[in-house]
Amino acid sequence: MKFCPNCGEQVDGDTRFCTHCGYDLGQATGDTTSQADQSATQTTTADTTQSTTAPKAAQSDRVAQLQSLSKNYFKWFVDSLKRPNEEVAAQKYFGLVSMLVSALLLTVAIVTAINRCIKQIALASNSTADLKSISFSLDFKLFTLVVIGILFYVLIGFGASILGDRNNGVNFFDFTNRFGHLTNVAIVLDIILVLSVYTITFNVDSPLTFVKQLGFTMLVLTVISLIWQVGYILAINNSIHEERIDKAYVIILAMIILSLAFYVFARVEWENLAVDFSSELSRYTGSFGSMF
């Protein structure tokens, strides 16, 4: 059954024109088809636009999320400098980020000191050789060793906290954030350490100046070590809420285990490092031979 779209009267299915008003039924069919095609085109365009803008929106969301995390980390970092022992809310990875930054800065200080030593010795020997810095592989190995040393603090401290807490309610990320919050001030000193290394001049003609410059650098390094020790102790103490055994014994045990871990690690890696440095310095043997 078919009806005229103009007057609404019933018409035969095969009639081209309405028998009541004369309306062109073929035109009506074409308009309907055109409207359907237009609707389908709009739907397809909308789908295409949505599929194109979706990845851009997702990328924009990720950028905004990273910016938010950066701002939150910076705020957390500043709060830790103002009140190190006062815990504040933080993302679970903030403590680990601080420790990686510390490892990177300490590695930069060590590598810079070695490179400056090489160049200063070359200047003192009046060497004309084209001296280069130590290789990237050795840089990366030093960074790895520093990271392992930091992991000793984190893992042994976390294990001691679990041992000392009756309910084993210590969370790993909470412990790392607590430890990072207590030791973030060392990052500032790490930057000072890097800058102080750049001031050291290994001049054989002025040994007193060298001793003074080296003394300041060693002082900064000593303070950094003390901050890590204090942070290590306080992080364990603040993580134990219901004592299984007295906190003092837990902390003493953790210090002993940490010392043994560093001792064994140093014994194992010392010879490997000596070999690596000998291989690196062998490139300069010809240049430095006159000095030795």
MOVENDA-V964949 format. One record per helix or strand of 2 or more residues. SS is the DSSP state (@ for helix, = for strand). FROM is the first residue (numbers start at 1). LEN is the number of residues. If there is no record, write none. Layout:
BEGIN
ss	from	len
SS	FROM	LEN
SS	FROM	LEN
END
This chain:
BEGIN
ss	from	len
=	2	2
=	10	2
@	25	58
@	94	31
@	136	29
@	172	12
@	185	15
@	207	33
@	247	45
END
